[in-house]
Amino acid sequence: MSKYEVRQDVMYTKTHEWVKLEGENMATIGITDYAQQKLHEIVYVEFTKSPGDQVSAGDTVAIVESIKTSAEVYTPISGEIVEVNTRLEEEPELINNSPYDDGWIVKIKSPSAKKDLEKCLSPHEYEKTIAEEK
């Protein structure tokens, strides 16, 4: 059993983002529990995209800064940014406290979401990925 929470209802990327499909073409994206633990105390979140912006899979949507380092957050799917989690501007620690719930980063509307998710890692594959990194 991993000391990192890996949820079974989301898909993952090798760069430690998670993506959850909400309905047919809406997806919520954030960073994983593993990523937030590696970053340590998150002190600042800068959104590099705004609602209405078009993004392609692999684009940077935010930069997360911790007391230790900073990391880019990439979108695993293409589409239109419909919402950014503005709470993170005042409470970046939400990513540390609740990476899969309150600490989500962006929501994207994507007609190709299901197809893009096929390139992501399953929870089991992601657990193997983080086990290999340790």
N, CA, C and O atoms as a GROMACS GRO file, in nm:
protein
  536
    1MET      N    1   0.085  -0.120   0.000
    1MET     CA    2   0.000   0.000   0.000
    1MET      C    3   0.088   0.125   0.000
    1MET      O    4   0.180   0.138   0.081
    2SER      N    5   0.059   0.214  -0.089
    2SER     CA    6   0.138   0.336  -0.104
    2SER      C    7   0.102   0.435   0.006
    2SER      O    8  -0.012   0.438   0.054
    3LYS      N    9   0.200   0.516   0.045
    3LYS     CA   10   0.170   0.623   0.142
    3LYS      C   11   0.109   0.744   0.072
    3LYS      O   12   0.075   0.844   0.136
    4TYR      N   13   0.096   0.735  -0.061
    4TYR     CA   14   0.036   0.842  -0.140
    4TYR      C   15  -0.104   0.800  -0.181
    4TYR      O   16  -0.126   0.685  -0.220
    5GLU      N   17  -0.198   0.894  -0.172
    5GLU     CA   18  -0.334   0.863  -0.214
    5GLU      C   19  -0.341   0.860  -0.367
    5GLU      O   20  -0.306   0.956  -0.434
    6VAL      N   21  -0.386   0.747  -0.420
    6VAL     CA   22  -0.410   0.731  -0.563
    6VAL      C   23  -0.556   0.694  -0.578
    6VAL      O   24  -0.596   0.582  -0.547
    7ARG      N   25  -0.635   0.787  -0.624
    7ARG     CA   26  -0.779   0.762  -0.638
    7ARG      C   27  -0.808   0.675  -0.758
    7ARG      O   28  -0.739   0.681  -0.860
    8GLN      N   29  -0.909   0.595  -0.745
    8GLN     CA   30  -0.945   0.501  -0.850
    8GLN      C   31  -1.038   0.561  -0.956
    8GLN      O   32  -1.059   0.501  -1.061
    9ASP      N   33  -1.094   0.680  -0.928
    9ASP     CA   34  -1.192   0.740  -1.020
    9ASP      C   35  -1.133   0.850  -1.107
    9ASP      O   36  -1.207   0.927  -1.169
   10VAL      N   37  -1.000   0.858  -1.113
   10VAL     CA   38  -0.935   0.958  -1.197
   10VAL      C   39  -0.824   0.891  -1.279
   10VAL      O   40  -0.783   0.779  -1.249
   11MET      N   41  -0.778   0.961  -1.382
   11MET     CA   42  -0.666   0.914  -1.462
   11MET      C   43  -0.546   1.003  -1.430
   11MET      O   44  -0.561   1.112  -1.374
   12TYR      N   45  -0.426   0.956  -1.466
   12TYR     CA   46  -0.303   1.023  -1.424
   12TYR      C   47  -0.208   1.044  -1.542
   12TYR      O   48  -0.223   0.984  -1.648
   13THR      N   49  -0.110   1.133  -1.518
   13THR     CA   50  -0.005   1.155  -1.618
   13THR      C   51   0.130   1.120  -1.555
   13THR      O   52   0.143   1.114  -1.433
   14LYS      N   53   0.229   1.099  -1.640
   14LYS     CA   54   0.364   1.072  -1.591
   14LYS      C   55   0.423   1.195  -1.522
   14LYS      O   56   0.517   1.183  -1.444
   15THR      N   57   0.368   1.314  -1.550
   15THR     CA   58   0.416   1.437  -1.487
   15THR      C   59   0.334   1.473  -1.362
   15THR      O   60   0.342   1.586  -1.313
   16HIS      N   61   0.256   1.378  -1.312
   16HIS     CA   62   0.188   1.386  -1.182
   16HIS      C   63   0.068   1.480  -1.177
   16HIS      O   64   0.040   1.542  -1.074
   17GLU      N   65  -0.003   1.490  -1.290
   17GLU     CA   66  -0.135   1.554  -1.287
   17GLU      C   67  -0.241   1.445  -1.281
   17GLU      O   68  -0.217   1.331  -1.321
   18TRP      N   69  -0.357   1.481  -1.231
   18TRP     CA   70  -0.473   1.391  -1.237
   18TRP      C   71  -0.580   1.462  -1.319
   18TRP      O   72  -0.585   1.585  -1.326
   19VAL      N   73  -0.665   1.381  -1.380
   19VAL     CA   74  -0.776   1.437  -1.459
   19VAL      C   75  -0.899   1.351  -1.434
   19VAL      O   76  -0.893   1.228  -1.441
   20LYS      N   77  -1.009   1.418  -1.406
   20LYS     CA   78  -1.134   1.348  -1.380
   20LYS      C   79  -1.239   1.397  -1.479
   20LYS      O   80  -1.267   1.516  -1.488
   21LEU      N   81  -1.295   1.304  -1.553
   21LEU     CA   82  -1.400   1.337  -1.648
   21LEU      C   83  -1.529   1.362  -1.572
   21LEU      O   84  -1.570   1.280  -1.490
   22GLU      N   85  -1.594   1.474  -1.600
   22GLU     CA   86  -1.721   1.511  -1.537
   22GLU      C   87  -1.823   1.520  -1.650
   22GLU      O   88  -1.830   1.621  -1.719
   23GLY      N   89  -1.900   1.416  -1.668
   23GLY     CA   90  -1.995   1.414  -1.778
   23GLY      C   91  -1.924   1.379  -1.908
   23GLY      O   92  -1.818   1.317  -1.907
   24GLU      N   93  -1.983   1.419  -2.020
   24GLU     CA   94  -1.929   1.383  -2.152
   24GLU      C   95  -1.803   1.457  -2.190
   24GLU      O   96  -1.710   1.398  -2.244
   25ASN      N   97  -1.799   1.589  -2.162
   25ASN     CA   98  -1.690   1.666  -2.220
   25ASN      C   99  -1.630   1.770  -2.125
   25ASN      O  100  -1.571   1.868  -2.169
   26MET      N  101  -1.646   1.750  -1.994
   26MET     CA  102  -1.588   1.842  -1.896
   26MET      C  103  -1.489   1.762  -1.811
   26MET      O  104  -1.517   1.650  -1.770
   27ALA      N  105  -1.374   1.822  -1.786
   27ALA     CA  106  -1.272   1.754  -1.706
   27ALA      C  107  -1.213   1.850  -1.605
   27ALA      O  108  -1.192   1.968  -1.633
   28THR      N  109  -1.186   1.798  -1.486
   28THR     CA  110  -1.119   1.872  -1.380
   28THR      C  111  -0.977   1.819  -1.370
   28THR      O  112  -0.954   1.698  -1.377
   29ILE      N  113  -0.881   1.911  -1.354
   29ILE     CA  114  -0.740   1.875  -1.352
   29ILE      C  115  -0.673   1.933  -1.228
   29ILE      O  116  -0.704   2.045  -1.186
   30GLY      N  117  -0.582   1.856  -1.170
   30GLY     CA  118  -0.504   1.903  -1.056
   30GLY      C  119  -0.374   1.827  -1.050
   30GLY      O  120  -0.340   1.752  -1.142
   31ILE      N  121  -0.299   1.846  -0.941
   31ILE     CA  122  -0.178   1.767  -0.923
   31ILE      C  123  -0.204   1.660  -0.818
   31ILE      O  124  -0.290   1.676  -0.732
   32THR      N  125  -0.129   1.552  -0.828
   32THR     CA  126  -0.154   1.436  -0.744
   32THR      C  127  -0.105   1.456  -0.601
   32THR      O  128  -0.029   1.549  -0.571
   33ASP      N  129  -0.150   1.368  -0.514
   33ASP     CA  130  -0.103   1.367  -0.376
   33ASP      C  131   0.049   1.347  -0.373
   33ASP      O  132   0.119   1.411  -0.294
   34TYR      N  133   0.099   1.259  -0.457
   34TYR     CA  134   0.243   1.235  -0.466
   34TYR      C  135   0.316   1.366  -0.499
   34TYR      O  136   0.415   1.400  -0.435
   35ALA      N  137   0.266   1.439  -0.600
   35ALA     CA  138   0.330   1.564  -0.642
   35ALA      C  139   0.329   1.668  -0.530
   35ALA      O  140   0.430   1.733  -0.505
   36GLN      N  141   0.216   1.684  -0.463
   36GLN     CA  142   0.211   1.787  -0.359
   36GLN      C  143   0.301   1.750  -0.242
   36GLN      O  144   0.358   1.839  -0.179
   37GLN      N  145   0.314   1.620  -0.211
   37GLN     CA  146   0.405   1.580  -0.103
   37GLN      C  147   0.550   1.606  -0.141
   37GLN      O  148   0.630   1.646  -0.057
   38LYS      N  149   0.585   1.583  -0.267
   38LYS     CA  150   0.722   1.608  -0.314
   38LYS      C  151   0.754   1.757  -0.314
   38LYS      O  152   0.867   1.796  -0.286
   39LEU      N  153   0.654   1.841  -0.346
   39LEU     CA  154   0.675   1.985  -0.347
   39LEU      C  155   0.685   2.043  -0.205
   39LEU      O  156   0.747   2.147  -0.185
   40HIS      N  157   0.625   1.977  -0.110
   40HIS     CA  158   0.615   2.024   0.029
   40HIS      C  159   0.515   2.139   0.036
   40HIS      O  160   0.413   2.137  -0.033
   41GLU      N  161   0.544   2.238   0.117
   41GLU     CA  162   0.447   2.344   0.146
   41GLU      C  163   0.428   2.438   0.025
   41GLU      O  164   0.519   2.513  -0.011
   42ILE      N  165   0.310   2.431  -0.035
   42ILE     CA  166   0.281   2.515  -0.152
   42ILE      C  167   0.240   2.654  -0.104
   42ILE      O  168   0.151   2.669  -0.020
   43VAL      N  169   0.308   2.756  -0.159
   43VAL     CA  170   0.288   2.892  -0.111
   43VAL      C  171   0.229   2.986  -0.215
   43VAL      O  172   0.186   3.097  -0.182
   44TYR      N  173   0.226   2.942  -0.342
   44TYR     CA  174   0.178   3.033  -0.446
   44TYR      C  175   0.135   2.952  -0.568
   44TYR      O  176   0.200   2.854  -0.605
   45VAL      N  177   0.025   2.994  -0.630
   45VAL     CA  178  -0.020   2.934  -0.756
   45VAL      C  179  -0.042   3.046  -0.856
   45VAL      O  180  -0.114   3.143  -0.829
   46GLU      N  181   0.022   3.033  -0.972
   46GLU     CA  182   0.004   3.130  -1.080
   46GLU      C  183  -0.061   3.060  -1.198
   46GLU      O  184  -0.009   2.961  -1.249
   47PHE      N  185  -0.176   3.111  -1.240
   47PHE     CA  186  -0.244   3.054  -1.357
   47PHE      C  187  -0.182   3.114  -1.483
   47PHE      O  188  -0.170   3.236  -1.494
   48THR      N  189  -0.144   3.028  -1.577
   48THR     CA  190  -0.086   3.076  -1.702
   48THR      C  191  -0.191   3.083  -1.812
   48THR      O  192  -0.165   3.136  -1.920
   49LYS      N  193  -0.309   3.032  -1.784
   49LYS     CA  194  -0.422   3.037  -1.877
   49LYS      C  195  -0.544   3.089  -1.802
   49LYS      O  196  -0.552   3.078  -1.680
   50SER      N  197  -0.637   3.146  -1.878
   50SER     CA  198  -0.758   3.204  -1.820
   50SER      C  199  -0.882   3.140  -1.882
   50SER      O  200  -0.872   3.080  -1.989
   51PRO      N  201  -0.998   3.152  -1.816
   51PRO     CA  202  -1.121   3.103  -1.878
   51PRO      C  203  -1.138   3.161  -2.018
   51PRO      O  204  -1.120   3.281  -2.040
   52GLY      N  205  -1.174   3.075  -2.112
   52GLY     CA  206  -1.190   3.116  -2.251
   52GLY      C  207  -1.069   3.079  -2.337
   52GLY      O  208  -1.080   3.072  -2.459
   53ASP      N  209  -0.954   3.057  -2.273
   53ASP     CA  210  -0.833   3.020  -2.348
   53ASP      C  211  -0.844   2.877  -2.401
   53ASP      O  212  -0.896   2.788  -2.333
   54GLN      N  213  -0.795   2.857  -2.522
   54GLN     CA  214  -0.785   2.723  -2.581
   54GLN      C  215  -0.649   2.665  -2.542
   54GLN      O  216  -0.548   2.734  -2.545
   55VAL      N  217  -0.648   2.537  -2.504
   55VAL     CA  218  -0.522   2.470  -2.470
   55VAL      C  219  -0.512   2.338  -2.544
   55VAL      O  220  -0.613   2.276  -2.580
   56SER      N  221  -0.390   2.296  -2.566
   56SER     CA  222  -0.363   2.164  -2.625
   56SER      C  223  -0.302   2.077  -2.518
   56SER      O  224  -0.235   2.126  -2.426
   57ALA      N  225  -0.323   1.946  -2.528
   57ALA     CA  226  -0.263   1.852  -2.433
   57ALA      C  227  -0.114   1.880  -2.425
   57ALA      O  228  -0.046   1.890  -2.527
   58GLY      N  229  -0.063   1.892  -2.302
   58GLY     CA  230   0.078   1.920  -2.280
   58GLY      C  231   0.108   2.066  -2.250
   58GLY      O  232   0.218   2.099  -2.206
   59ASP      N  233   0.010   2.156  -2.273
   59ASP     CA  234   0.030   2.298  -2.242
   59ASP      C  235   0.036   2.320  -2.091
   59ASP      O  236  -0.029   2.248  -2.014
   60THR      N  237   0.113   2.419  -2.048
   60THR     CA  238   0.118   2.459  -1.908
   60THR      C  239  -0.007   2.541  -1.877
   60THR      O  240  -0.040   2.635  -1.949
   61VAL      N  241  -0.078   2.505  -1.769
   61VAL     CA  242  -0.197   2.581  -1.728
   61VAL      C  243  -0.175   2.658  -1.598
   61VAL      O  244  -0.250   2.750  -1.566
   62ALA      N  245  -0.070   2.619  -1.523
   62ALA     CA  246  -0.041   2.688  -1.397
   62ALA      C  247   0.102   2.657  -1.356
   62ALA      O  248   0.165   2.562  -1.403
   63ILE      N  249   0.152   2.742  -1.267
   63ILE     CA  250   0.281   2.717  -1.203
   63ILE      C  251   0.254   2.716  -1.053
   63ILE      O  252   0.195   2.808  -0.998
   64VAL      N  253   0.299   2.609  -0.989
   64VAL     CA  254   0.280   2.591  -0.846
   64VAL      C  255   0.416   2.611  -0.780
   64VAL      O  256   0.514   2.545  -0.815
   65GLU      N  257   0.421   2.702  -0.683
   65GLU     CA  258   0.547   2.729  -0.614
   65GLU      C  259   0.536   2.684  -0.469
   65GLU      O  260   0.434   2.704  -0.403
   66SER      N  261   0.644   2.622  -0.423
   66SER     CA  262   0.651   2.579  -0.284
   66SER      C  263   0.771   2.646  -0.220
   66SER      O  264   0.846   2.718  -0.286
   67ILE      N  265   0.790   2.620  -0.090
   67ILE     CA  266   0.906   2.677  -0.023
   67ILE      C  267   1.034   2.615  -0.078
   67ILE      O  268   1.144   2.668  -0.057
   68LYS      N  269   1.021   2.503  -0.149
   68LYS     CA  270   1.136   2.427  -0.198
   68LYS      C  271   1.167   2.452  -0.345
   68LYS      O  272   1.284   2.462  -0.383
   69THR      N  273   1.064   2.463  -0.429
   69THR     CA  274   1.083   2.469  -0.573
   69THR      C  275   0.955   2.517  -0.641
   69THR      O  276   0.859   2.554  -0.574
   70SER      N  277   0.954   2.517  -0.772
   70SER     CA  278   0.831   2.544  -0.846
   70SER      C  279   0.813   2.436  -0.951
   70SER      O  280   0.910   2.372  -0.994
   71ALA      N  281   0.690   2.416  -0.992
   71ALA     CA  282   0.659   2.312  -1.091
   71ALA      C  283   0.549   2.360  -1.183
   71ALA      O  284   0.454   2.426  -1.140
   72GLU      N  285   0.563   2.326  -1.309
   72GLU     CA  286   0.458   2.357  -1.405
   72GLU      C  287   0.351   2.250  -1.397
   72GLU      O  288   0.380   2.133  -1.372
   73VAL      N  289   0.227   2.291  -1.417
   73VAL     CA  290   0.114   2.199  -1.422
   73VAL      C  291   0.068   2.194  -1.568
   73VAL      O  292   0.036   2.297  -1.628
   74TYR      N  293   0.066   2.074  -1.624
   74TYR     CA  294   0.032   2.056  -1.765
   74TYR      C  295  -0.109   1.999  -1.777
   74TYR      O  296  -0.153   1.922  -1.691
   75THR      N  297  -0.179   2.035  -1.884
   75THR     CA  298  -0.309   1.975  -1.910
   75THR      C  299  -0.289   1.847  -1.992
   75THR      O  300  -0.219   1.849  -2.093
   76PRO      N  301  -0.351   1.738  -1.950
   76PRO     CA  302  -0.343   1.616  -2.029
   76PRO      C  303  -0.445   1.612  -2.143
   76PRO      O  304  -0.443   1.520  -2.225
   77ILE      N  305  -0.534   1.710  -2.148
   77ILE     CA  306  -0.636   1.711  -2.253
   77ILE      C  307  -0.640   1.847  -2.323
   77ILE      O  308  -0.600   1.949  -2.266
   78SER      N  309  -0.689   1.847  -2.444
   78SER     CA  310  -0.706   1.971  -2.521
   78SER      C  311  -0.848   2.022  -2.503
   78SER      O  312  -0.940   1.944  -2.479
   79GLY      N  313  -0.866   2.153  -2.514
   79GLY     CA  314  -1.001   2.208  -2.504
   79GLY      C  315  -0.997   2.353  -2.460
   79GLY      O  316  -0.898   2.423  -2.481
   80GLU      N  317  -1.107   2.398  -2.400
   80GLU     CA  318  -1.122   2.536  -2.356
   80GLU      C  319  -1.125   2.542  -2.204
   80GLU      O  320  -1.200   2.469  -2.140
   81ILE      N  321  -1.042   2.629  -2.147
   81ILE     CA  322  -1.046   2.652  -2.003
   81ILE      C  323  -1.181   2.718  -1.971
   81ILE      O  324  -1.212   2.824  -2.024
   82VAL      N  325  -1.259   2.654  -1.884
   82VAL     CA  326  -1.386   2.715  -1.846
   82VAL      C  327  -1.383   2.773  -1.704
   82VAL      O  328  -1.464   2.858  -1.669
   83GLU      N  329  -1.287   2.725  -1.624
   83GLU     CA  330  -1.278   2.776  -1.486
   83GLU      C  331  -1.139   2.750  -1.432
   83GLU      O  332  -1.079   2.646  -1.460
   84VAL      N  333  -1.088   2.846  -1.354
   84VAL     CA  334  -0.966   2.824  -1.277
   84VAL      C  335  -1.005   2.835  -1.130
   84VAL      O  336  -1.098   2.908  -1.095
   85ASN      N  337  -0.936   2.763  -1.046
   85ASN     CA  338  -0.969   2.760  -0.904
   85ASN      C  339  -0.908   2.883  -0.835
   85ASN      O  340  -0.798   2.876  -0.780
   86THR      N  341  -0.981   2.995  -0.840
   86THR     CA  342  -0.930   3.121  -0.786
   86THR      C  343  -0.907   3.115  -0.635
   86THR      O  344  -0.834   3.198  -0.581
   87ARG      N  345  -0.968   3.020  -0.567
   87ARG     CA  346  -0.943   3.006  -0.422
   87ARG      C  347  -0.795   2.982  -0.395
   87ARG      O  348  -0.744   3.020  -0.290
   88LEU      N  349  -0.725   2.920  -0.492
   88LEU     CA  350  -0.583   2.890  -0.472
   88LEU      C  351  -0.496   3.015  -0.466
   88LEU      O  352  -0.386   3.011  -0.412
   89GLU      N  353  -0.546   3.126  -0.520
   89GLU     CA  354  -0.469   3.251  -0.513
   89GLU      C  355  -0.456   3.299  -0.368
   89GLU      O  356  -0.353   3.355  -0.330
   90GLU      N  357  -0.559   3.276  -0.289
   90GLU     CA  358  -0.557   3.315  -0.147
   90GLU      C  359  -0.519   3.199  -0.056
   90GLU      O  360  -0.464   3.219   0.053
   91GLU      N  361  -0.548   3.077  -0.100
   91GLU     CA  362  -0.527   2.958  -0.017
   91GLU      C  363  -0.453   2.849  -0.096
   91GLU      O  364  -0.510   2.743  -0.122
   92PRO      N  365  -0.327   2.874  -0.135
   92PRO     CA  366  -0.255   2.772  -0.214
   92PRO      C  367  -0.237   2.640  -0.139
   92PRO      O  368  -0.217   2.535  -0.200
   93GLU      N  369  -0.244   2.647  -0.007
   93GLU     CA  370  -0.228   2.526   0.074
   93GLU      C  371  -0.341   2.425   0.053
   93GLU      O  372  -0.330   2.310   0.097
   94LEU      N  373  -0.450   2.466  -0.013
   94LEU     CA  374  -0.557   2.371  -0.044
   94LEU      C  375  -0.504   2.254  -0.126
   94LEU      O  376  -0.555   2.142  -0.116
   95ILE      N  377  -0.401   2.280  -0.208
   95ILE     CA  378  -0.342   2.170  -0.286
   95ILE      C  379  -0.278   2.068  -0.193
   95ILE      O  380  -0.289   1.948  -0.216
   96ASN      N  381  -0.210   2.116  -0.088
   96ASN     CA  382  -0.150   2.023   0.008
   96ASN      C  383  -0.256   1.950   0.090
   96ASN      O  384  -0.245   1.829   0.113
   97ASN      N  385  -0.358   2.023   0.132
   97ASN     CA  386  -0.458   1.965   0.222
   97ASN      C  387  -0.560   1.878   0.151
   97ASN      O  388  -0.613   1.784   0.211
   98SER      N  389  -0.588   1.907   0.024
   98SER     CA  390  -0.696   1.839  -0.047
   98SER      C  391  -0.670   1.839  -0.198
   98SER      O  392  -0.743   1.902  -0.273
   99PRO      N  393  -0.564   1.766  -0.243
   99PRO     CA  394  -0.525   1.777  -0.384
   99PRO      C  395  -0.632   1.732  -0.483
   99PRO      O  396  -0.636   1.780  -0.596
  100TYR      N  397  -0.719   1.640  -0.442
  100TYR     CA  398  -0.819   1.587  -0.535
  100TYR      C  399  -0.956   1.654  -0.523
  100TYR      O  400  -1.042   1.634  -0.608
  101ASP      N  401  -0.976   1.731  -0.419
  101ASP     CA  402  -1.107   1.792  -0.398
  101ASP      C  403  -1.096   1.945  -0.406
  101ASP      O  404  -1.114   2.002  -0.513
  102ASP      N  405  -1.068   2.010  -0.294
  102ASP     CA  406  -1.063   2.157  -0.292
  102ASP      C  407  -0.944   2.214  -0.369
  102ASP      O  408  -0.948   2.329  -0.411
  103GLY      N  409  -0.839   2.134  -0.388
  103GLY     CA  410  -0.716   2.184  -0.450
  103GLY      C  411  -0.707   2.164  -0.601
  103GLY      O  412  -0.598   2.172  -0.657
  104TRP      N  413  -0.819   2.138  -0.668
  104TRP     CA  414  -0.815   2.125  -0.814
  104TRP      C  415  -0.764   2.256  -0.874
  104TRP      O  416  -0.770   2.361  -0.810
  105ILE      N  417  -0.714   2.249  -0.998
  105ILE     CA  418  -0.651   2.367  -1.058
  105ILE      C  419  -0.734   2.429  -1.170
  105ILE      O  420  -0.763   2.549  -1.165
  106VAL      N  421  -0.774   2.351  -1.270
  106VAL     CA  422  -0.855   2.405  -1.379
  106VAL      C  423  -0.963   2.306  -1.420
  106VAL      O  424  -0.954   2.186  -1.394
  107LYS      N  425  -1.066   2.361  -1.485
  107LYS     CA  426  -1.169   2.280  -1.549
  107LYS      C  427  -1.164   2.312  -1.698
  107LYS      O  428  -1.156   2.428  -1.738
  108ILE      N  429  -1.170   2.207  -1.778
  108ILE     CA  430  -1.158   2.222  -1.924
  108ILE      C  431  -1.276   2.153  -1.991
  108ILE      O  432  -1.313   2.041  -1.957
  109LYS      N  433  -1.335   2.225  -2.087
  109LYS     CA  434  -1.441   2.168  -2.170
  109LYS      C  435  -1.372   2.116  -2.297
  109LYS      O  436  -1.302   2.190  -2.366
  110SER      N  437  -1.394   1.987  -2.325
  110SER     CA  438  -1.320   1.926  -2.434
  110SER      C  439  -1.403   1.822  -2.506
  110SER      O  440  -1.443   1.723  -2.446
  111PRO      N  441  -1.431   1.844  -2.635
  111PRO     CA  442  -1.502   1.741  -2.710
  111PRO      C  443  -1.418   1.614  -2.728
  111PRO      O  444  -1.473   1.507  -2.756
  112SER      N  445  -1.286   1.626  -2.712
  112SER     CA  446  -1.199   1.509  -2.730
  112SER      C  447  -1.150   1.452  -2.597
  112SER      O  448  -1.054   1.374  -2.595
  113ALA      N  449  -1.215   1.488  -2.486
  113ALA     CA  450  -1.167   1.447  -2.354
  113ALA      C  451  -1.150   1.295  -2.343
  113ALA      O  452  -1.046   1.248  -2.296
  114LYS      N  453  -1.249   1.220  -2.386
  114LYS     CA  454  -1.240   1.074  -2.372
  114LYS      C  455  -1.123   1.018  -2.452
  114LYS      O  456  -1.053   0.928  -2.405
  115LYS      N  457  -1.101   1.072  -2.572
  115LYS     CA  458  -0.990   1.026  -2.656
  115LYS      C  459  -0.856   1.065  -2.590
  115LYS      O  460  -0.763   0.984  -2.587
  116ASP      N  461  -0.847   1.187  -2.538
  116ASP     CA  462  -0.723   1.231  -2.473
  116ASP      C  463  -0.693   1.147  -2.349
  116ASP      O  464  -0.576   1.120  -2.319
  117LEU      N  465  -0.797   1.106  -2.278
  117LEU     CA  466  -0.776   1.026  -2.157
  117LEU      C  467  -0.715   0.890  -2.186
  117LEU      O  468  -0.653   0.829  -2.100
  118GLU      N  469  -0.733   0.841  -2.308
  118GLU     CA  470  -0.674   0.712  -2.344
  118GLU      C  471  -0.523   0.716  -2.336
  118GLU      O  472  -0.460   0.611  -2.323
  119LYS      N  473  -0.463   0.834  -2.343
  119LYS     CA  474  -0.318   0.848  -2.335
  119LYS      C  475  -0.270   0.857  -2.190
  119LYS      O  476  -0.150   0.853  -2.163
  120CYS      N  477  -0.362   0.870  -2.097
  120CYS     CA  478  -0.327   0.884  -1.955
  120CYS      C  479  -0.303   0.747  -1.890
  120CYS      O  480  -0.332   0.642  -1.948
  121LEU      N  481  -0.251   0.752  -1.769
  121LEU     CA  482  -0.223   0.630  -1.693
  121LEU      C  483  -0.344   0.593  -1.607
  121LEU      O  484  -0.412   0.680  -1.552
  122SER      N  485  -0.369   0.465  -1.596
  122SER     CA  486  -0.471   0.417  -1.503
  122SER      C  487  -0.418   0.433  -1.360
  122SER      O  488  -0.298   0.453  -1.342
  123PRO      N  489  -0.505   0.425  -1.259
  123PRO     CA  490  -0.455   0.432  -1.121
  123PRO      C  491  -0.346   0.327  -1.094
  123PRO      O  492  -0.247   0.357  -1.028
  124HIS      N  493  -0.364   0.207  -1.144
  124HIS     CA  494  -0.265   0.101  -1.123
  124HIS      C  495  -0.132   0.136  -1.190
  124HIS      O  496  -0.025   0.118  -1.130
  125GLU      N  497  -0.138   0.186  -1.314
  125GLU     CA  498  -0.015   0.225  -1.385
  125GLU      C  499   0.055   0.341  -1.313
  125GLU      O  500   0.178   0.346  -1.307
  126TYR      N  501  -0.025   0.434  -1.260
  126TYR     CA  502   0.034   0.547  -1.189
  126TYR      C  503   0.103   0.501  -1.060
  126TYR      O  504   0.211   0.550  -1.026
  127GLU      N  505   0.041   0.407  -0.988
  127GLU     CA  506   0.105   0.354  -0.866
  127GLU      C  507   0.240   0.292  -0.899
  127GLU      O  508   0.336   0.308  -0.824
  128LYS      N  509   0.248   0.221  -1.012
  128LYS     CA  510   0.376   0.163  -1.055
  128LYS      C  511   0.477   0.273  -1.088
  128LYS      O  512   0.595   0.261  -1.055
  129THR      N  513   0.431   0.381  -1.151
  129THR     CA  514   0.518   0.493  -1.188
  129THR      C  515   0.581   0.556  -1.064
  129THR      O  516   0.702   0.580  -1.061
  130ILE      N  517   0.500   0.582  -0.962
  130ILE     CA  518   0.556   0.648  -0.842
  130ILE      C  519   0.643   0.550  -0.761
  130ILE      O  520   0.738   0.593  -0.695
  131ALA      N  521   0.612   0.423  -0.767
  131ALA     CA  522   0.696   0.324  -0.698
  131ALA      C  523   0.836   0.320  -0.763
  131ALA      O  524   0.936   0.302  -0.693
  132GLU      N  525   0.842   0.336  -0.893
  132GLU     CA  526   0.969   0.334  -0.966
  132GLU      C  527   1.050   0.461  -0.940
  132GLU      O  528   1.173   0.459  -0.948
  133GLU      N  529   0.982   0.573  -0.907
  133GLU     CA  530   1.052   0.700  -0.886
  133GLU      C  531   1.119   0.709  -0.751
  133GLU      O  532   1.216   0.783  -0.735
  134LYS      N  533   1.069   0.635  -0.654
  134LYS     CA  534   1.121   0.648  -0.517
  134LYS      C  535   1.264   0.601  -0.506
  134LYS      O  536   1.322   0.606  -0.398
   0.00000   0.00000   0.00000
